[in-house]
Amino acid sequence: SNGGKLNIALETSWQVKDVESLAHEVHSDQNLAASIASGSFRTAGMIVAPCSMKTLSGIVSSYADNLVVRAADVILKE
């Protein structure tokens, strides 16, 4: 997410591209059609970190206006 990218820059010595290179897949936080937004995408769970109050509120109320909240909603449903 944009907030996560900002935290990387402000709170670590890492570059965003270095963190993204650790992932198997990277999606835009506006891509609600990404594979992780589907119940058929198998996971063992999900951690949202960092998690702003806006994101937490979206997860709690299922207001999926970005990929992080949509994926968390799907994980809770499954």
C-alpha positions, 0 to 999 in steps of 0.5 A: 500500500502507499502507507506501507511504502511510506513507512518503509522509507521513513522507518527503515533503511530499505528501499521499496524495491528491496522489500518487493523483491522478497515477495512472490507476487506484488499487486497494486493496492487499487487492483481489486481483481488481484489473485489475493482478492479471491477465495480460491487463493489459498493462504494460511492467514494474513497479517496486516502490518503496518495497519492504520486505523482507516485500514482496520476500520475498513476490515472490521466493517468490510468496506473494501475500497482497496486491495488490502481490505478486500484481501483481509475480507476474503481471508475472514470469509474463508 
